[in-house]
């Protein structure tokens, strides 16, 4: 044999099997940026979850809060006790007016049957004839030609000033025949 063989190449350092692979030449490494973004994103998600859990617990605690043991009145003194054997005196509520005096405040301006669905409604004008602001509840009946009540409706208004007027609608429910009329059944006037 001949000794004309080239010398062996110099020994190259071998990479550890646990080391990450070497980056290809020419590309900058961005592992620090990627790690920072991953940690920051994780913190944002964790913060959002904490805020969500806190708001859910807060809303649940409001819904299961126990009522006060002694009174529902705000700012009540929890140590005041009523004398034994005496019944509490209730204040007289404001007078609710129902009947002819309150019915004079309501006028039916139109009684109409809807041509598409056949339901009746009454357009009303309410004028507050009392000396204080009042709320009204007006019950209206819808009658056939014989005077039989077919259906009824209701209209309401709140906080109507003395002498002021408002237009409202009492809607009947259900189909009625042509020629149905409207009648005020009852008016309740509640002082505010």
Protein Blocks (a to p, Z undefined) as FASTA:
>chain_A
ZZkbccdddddddddfkbccdddehiacfklmmmmmmmmmmmmmmmmmmmmmmmmmmmmm
mmmpccdfkbmcehiafkbccdehiacdddddddddedjklmmmpccfbdcddfklopac
dddddddfbfbdcddddddddddfkopafbdcddddehiaehiacddddddedjddehia
cddfbdcdddZZ
